[in-house]
Amino acid sequence: MTSPEIHDFLGSPAVFASEAMLGLLALVRKVAVTNAVVLITGESGSGKEVIARAIHSCSLRNAASWVDVNCAALPENLLESELFGYEKGAFSGADSAKPGLFELAHRGTLFLDEIGDLDLRMQVKLLRVLDGAGYYRVGGVKKVNVDVRLVAATNRDLKASVEEQLFRSDLYHRLSQIRLLVPPLRERREDILPLAQAYLKQQAPALTFSSDVKRMLIDYSWPGNVRELRNVVVRAAVFASGREIVPADLPEEFSQSSFGADLHRLASLPDLERSAIVQALQESHGHQQKAATRLGISRRTLQRKIKSYRLTTERVVSIAG
């Protein structure tokens, strides 16, 4: 396995060990030096914010501000005032003027997480800013102009949202100048142990994982992705009674998942063996000694297995032909 690359992007540790993530990091470095809008997609917890922070860290704007906001965490009226700011007296409680996040991110990067949750009215205002138009603070009469690099992220299928008329097509295409997909953790299992060990080092450097735990971590499906992995490691470190994290320190679903994985592997072994024998016979054109040599077994063992799987050399070869 490739040695993992370990980075820290604005306080967010990141480990890149799989070919998929190393390739994504290479794309990040190319994209970062441009001013293009970037849309990062992927499942919840897969690491979209880390990629966004990496873009800022690798960009020419890294000496300026990094500002982030979760669009799903704020109601519509508050989100508008947060993004664009407000003037004194604009609404009840506005005792003084406040600059918006766009102004705070001037010459830097603004990260809009969960942008798929923006309502249609806010989408219109955002589109105007992306097109270079100035905007007004809430209650303001003077236009504000900013120089901001926008990075957005979503776990939604924005194209489907456009078809359902929940997301504006013009904003979707504006955001999609460059799209980066963060694969789920289950599709990059080479990252699981390096990430787990990095989180464990942060939480409890004196602890290690047992070999059984390592296998269970790799076998698990990780529906919550990297976020879930981090939480599981922190929990296990807290509950560990010795210097090694053992299966009993993991949540209950891990023992169930591991048991199911073991059953699946055991059940599939005969099928795998039968397929290997068929392939070897086909490649050797039915010559049993050559097939046995390919398989690394004796001819007598091969003949016994051919009989147990009810195979006939003639039929196997005819199928291949």
Stockholm file with secondary structure:
# STOCKHOLM 1.0

chainA/1-321         MTSPEIHDFLGSPAVFASEAMLGLLALVRKVAVTNAVVLITGESGSGKEVIARAIHSCSLRNAASWVDVNCAALPENLLESELFGYEKGAFSGADSAKPGLFELAHRGTLFLDEIGDLDLRMQVKLLRVLDGAGYYRVGGVKKVNVDVRLVAATNRDLKASVEEQLFRSDLYHRLSQIRLLVPPLRERREDILPLAQAYLKQQAPALTFSSDVKRMLIDYSWPGNVRELRNVVVRAAVFASGREIVPADLPEEFSQSSFGADLHRLASLPDLERSAIVQALQESHGHQQKAATRLGISRRTLQRKIKSYRLTTERVVSIAG
#=GR chainA/1-321 SS CCCCEEEEETTEEEEECSHHHHHHHHHHHHHHTSCCCEEEECCTTSSHHHHHHHHHHTSTTTTSCEEEEETTSSCHHHHHHHHHCBCTTSSTTCCSCBCCHHHHTTTSEEEEETGGGCCHHHHHHHHHHHTTCCEECBTCCSEECCCCEEEEEESSCHHHHHHTTSSCHHHHHHHTTEEEECCCGGGCGGGHHHHHHHHHHHHCTTCEECHHHHHHHHHSCCTTHHHHHHHHHHHHHHHCCSSEECGGGSCHHHHHHHHHHHHHHHHHHHHHHHHHHHHHHHHTTTCHHHHHHHHTSCHHHHHHHHHHTTCCHHHHHHHHC
#=GC SS_cons         CCCCEEEEETTEEEEECSHHHHHHHHHHHHHHTSCCCEEEECCTTSSHHHHHHHHHHTSTTTTSCEEEEETTSSCHHHHHHHHHCBCTTSSTTCCSCBCCHHHHTTTSEEEEETGGGCCHHHHHHHHHHHTTCCEECBTCCSEECCCCEEEEEESSCHHHHHHTTSSCHHHHHHHTTEEEECCCGGGCGGGHHHHHHHHHHHHCTTCEECHHHHHHHHHSCCTTHHHHHHHHHHHHHHHCCSSEECGGGSCHHHHHHHHHHHHHHHHHHHHHHHHHHHHHHHHTTTCHHHHHHHHTSCHHHHHHHHHHTTCCHHHHHHHHC
//
